[in-house]
Amino acid sequence: MSNLDTFRTETRAWLEDNCPASMRTPMPEEESPWGGRNAQWPNPDSKVWLDRMAGRGWTAPMWPEEYGGGGLTSQENLVLQDELRRIHARPALMSFGVWMLGPALLEFASEEQKHEHLPKIIRGEIRWCQGYSEPGAGSDLAGLQTRAEDKGDYYLVNGQKVWTSYADHADWIFCLVRTDTSKKHDGISFLLIDMDNPGVEARPIRLISGASPFCETFITDVKVPKGNLVGELNKGWTIAKQLLQHERTMISAMGTVGGAGSSGGLEETAKTYFGEQDGHIAIASMREEVARQKMDARAFGLSLRRSAEEAKAGSGPGAASSMFKYYGTELNKRRYELLMKLLGSQGLGWEGEGFTGGELNTTRQWLRSRANSIEGGTSEVQLNVIAKRVLGLPD
Ligand SMILES: Cc1cc2nc3c(=O)[nH]c(=O)nc-3n(C[C@H](O)[C@H](O)[C@H](O)COP(=O)(O)OP(=O)(O)OC[C@H]3O[C@@H](n4cnc5c(N)ncnc54)[C@H](O)[C@@H]3O)c2cc1C
């Protein structure tokens, strides 16, 4: 038996013993395990599952063991992800710390900063949010104006961020700040700010749906210790770009909807609303559309997998992350368009008794999917990056 086969057998047995039954069911939004200082656990099994996975470092399976990570190779991680998918396990932890900040800290932070922050991210003790965008700095991110002034042993920070997802629930914010006003890209630094500091205020923005996933974040006369600067002063743009590549790779995974080849419920939905004949979707044209979507998702999932295996440890995802971000989000939007087509008039509900919970959820997710091609950098901007940095076309 190869080492990988042994790893699979042991992983399967461990998951059987440790993944609670209720963590193998679809996850309602209110049970999303974001962790943090003020975490709520409407389903206590979510906490049990998080603690068990974090205990093995499997909330960040490939991070080094010295910071509490799993220390797995990419091959072992693929096995772990396969086995988690096999039992329909919910994510043990949802975390901007794991998806975005952690990889940047591993590459750019001091040893002290890594030991301070990474274990808390892995255990879900601290919830992070992303302080990049500002009212005048979205796609042109380097135009940001939030200032950090050197006051000797601390920075005095003033400014406003916007679109800060879940800032009202977050404990810390990773921020891009201006530390030199005479230069654009070379005047930006990367700063970690504890949101318990007086002067940090997150105001939720209420959306038409009634939900408030975003905030405007105001930072007024906040004193930040110099030890919270990651990397060199005025060199934060390099970190910012690298972190964005991790964010884009994470968002692009939506295109695979739970992994390579996953139908994401399309086939079952089509059979429910269009009927079944000899085990197939009754209408030929729908069969074709569903098959095409599944084939594209599978091909995309395999490309993501190949790219992840090709990327050398620590070298980061590279400019190809823009290709994946663009295609993955367009694919996810197409998938929801198709689901809406399958639902027909049952996809028109926002609330009310004439619709099932699944139908209402699909409609809301369809609306939410529109934001995929904006968050983490818009599709238009990804196409620019692909043109310039992947294809080498002139400006
Ligand atoms: C769901 C969601 C969650 C988000 N979460 C966060 C978060 O947690 N933290 C955070 O910091 N930010 C967050 N954002 C902000 C996001 O990163 C920005 O919305 C995004 O970068 C676009 O910036 P903008 O909204 O200012 O649009 P603009 O930059 O004003 O762009 C407007 C339009 O012009 C186009 N455009 C702009 N420049 C060019 C160009 N050079 N060439 C061609 N077209 C161009 C854009 O593609 C877009 O269609 C989130 C956004 C969304 C939708």
The ligand as a Tripos MOL2 file, in Angstrom:
@<TRIPOS>MOLECULE
LIG
   53    58     1     0     0
SMALL
NO_CHARGES

@<TRIPOS>ATOM
      1 C1        -19.8240   40.9660   -2.6240 C.3       1 LIG1
      2 C2        -18.6660   41.9100   -2.4700 C.ar      1 LIG1
      3 C3        -17.8280   41.7940   -1.3810 C.ar      1 LIG1
      4 C4        -16.7380   42.6740   -1.2380 C.ar      1 LIG1
      5 N1        -15.9590   42.5590   -0.1060 N.ar      1 LIG1
      6 C5        -14.9250   43.4060    0.0650 C.ar      1 LIG1
      7 C6        -14.1340   43.3460    1.2590 C.ar      1 LIG1
      8 O1        -14.3840   42.5310    2.1640 O.2       1 LIG1
      9 N2        -13.1110   44.2040    1.3980 N.ar      1 LIG1
     10 C7        -12.7940   45.1180    0.4360 C.ar      1 LIG1
     11 O2        -11.8100   45.8370    0.6200 O.2       1 LIG1
     12 N3        -13.5440   45.2280   -0.7080 N.ar      1 LIG1
     13 C8        -14.5990   44.3950   -0.9030 C.ar      1 LIG1
     14 N4        -15.3780   44.4970   -2.0450 N.ar      1 LIG1
     15 C9        -15.0920   45.5680   -3.0180 C.3       1 LIG1
     16 C10       -14.5740   45.0710   -4.3580 C.3       1 LIG1
     17 O3        -13.2540   44.6280   -4.2740 O.3       1 LIG1
     18 C11       -14.7470   46.2390   -5.3420 C.3       1 LIG1
     19 O4        -16.1320   46.4310   -5.5020 O.3       1 LIG1
     20 C12       -14.1200   45.9570   -6.6930 C.3       1 LIG1
     21 O5        -12.7210   45.9480   -6.5880 O.3       1 LIG1
     22 C13       -14.5560   46.9870   -7.7530 C.3       1 LIG1
     23 O6        -14.3350   48.2920   -7.3160 O.3       1 LIG1
     24 P1        -15.5060   49.3950   -7.3700 P.3       1 LIG1
     25 O7        -16.7380   48.8050   -6.7490 O.co2     1 LIG1
     26 O8        -14.9500   50.6600   -6.7990 O.co2     1 LIG1
     27 O9        -15.8380   49.6140   -8.9080 O.3       1 LIG1
     28 P2        -15.1020   50.6340   -9.9670 P.3       1 LIG1
     29 O10       -13.6570   50.4800   -9.7950 O.co2     1 LIG1
     30 O11       -15.7150   51.9690   -9.6900 O.co2     1 LIG1
     31 O12       -15.5710   50.0340  -11.3030 O.3       1 LIG1
     32 C14       -16.8430   50.3210  -11.8830 C.3       1 LIG1
     33 C15       -16.9080   49.6240  -13.2470 C.3       1 LIG1
     34 O13       -15.8720   50.1310  -14.1130 O.3       1 LIG1
     35 C16       -15.0730   49.0610  -14.6140 C.3       1 LIG1
     36 N5        -13.6680   49.4670  -14.7190 N.ar      1 LIG1
     37 C17       -12.9330   50.1320  -13.7820 C.ar      1 LIG1
     38 N6        -11.6650   50.3000  -14.2240 N.ar      1 LIG1
     39 C18       -11.5910   49.7180  -15.4420 C.ar      1 LIG1
     40 C19       -10.5500   49.5510  -16.4150 C.ar      1 LIG1
     41 N7         -9.3180   50.0080  -16.1950 N.pl3     1 LIG1
     42 N8        -10.8430   48.8940  -17.5610 N.ar      1 LIG1
     43 C20       -12.0880   48.4120  -17.8010 C.ar      1 LIG1
     44 N9        -13.1300   48.5380  -16.9200 N.ar      1 LIG1
     45 C21       -12.8760   49.1760  -15.7680 C.ar      1 LIG1
     46 C22       -15.2130   47.9760  -13.5710 C.3       1 LIG1
     47 O14       -14.9360   46.6910  -14.1260 O.3       1 LIG1
     48 C23       -16.6700   48.1160  -13.1640 C.3       1 LIG1
     49 O15       -17.5190   47.4430  -14.0740 O.3       1 LIG1
     50 C24       -16.4840   43.6640   -2.2170 C.ar      1 LIG1
     51 C25       -17.3470   43.7870   -3.3260 C.ar      1 LIG1
     52 C26       -18.4270   42.9310   -3.4540 C.ar      1 LIG1
     53 C27       -19.3390   43.1020   -4.6420 C.3       1 LIG1
@<TRIPOS>BOND
     1     1     2 1
     2     2     3 ar
     3     2    52 ar
     4     3     4 ar
     5     4     5 ar
     6     4    50 ar
     7     5     6 ar
     8     6     7 ar
     9     6    13 1
    10     7     8 2
    11     7     9 ar
    12     9    10 ar
    13    10    11 2
    14    10    12 ar
    15    12    13 ar
    16    13    14 ar
    17    14    15 1
    18    14    50 ar
    19    15    16 1
    20    16    17 1
    21    16    18 1
    22    18    19 1
    23    18    20 1
    24    20    21 1
    25    20    22 1
    26    22    23 1
    27    23    24 1
    28    24    25 2
    29    24    26 1
    30    24    27 1
    31    27    28 1
    32    28    29 2
    33    28    30 1
    34    28    31 1
    35    31    32 1
    36    32    33 1
    37    33    34 1
    38    33    48 1
    39    34    35 1
    40    35    36 1
    41    35    46 1
    42    36    37 ar
    43    36    45 ar
    44    37    38 ar
    45    38    39 ar
    46    39    40 ar
    47    39    45 ar
    48    40    41 1
    49    40    42 ar
    50    42    43 ar
    51    43    44 ar
    52    44    45 ar
    53    46    47 1
    54    46    48 1
    55    48    49 1
    56    50    51 ar
    57    51    52 ar
    58    52    53 1
@<TRIPOS>SUBSTRUCTURE
     1 LIG1         1 GROUP 0 **** ****
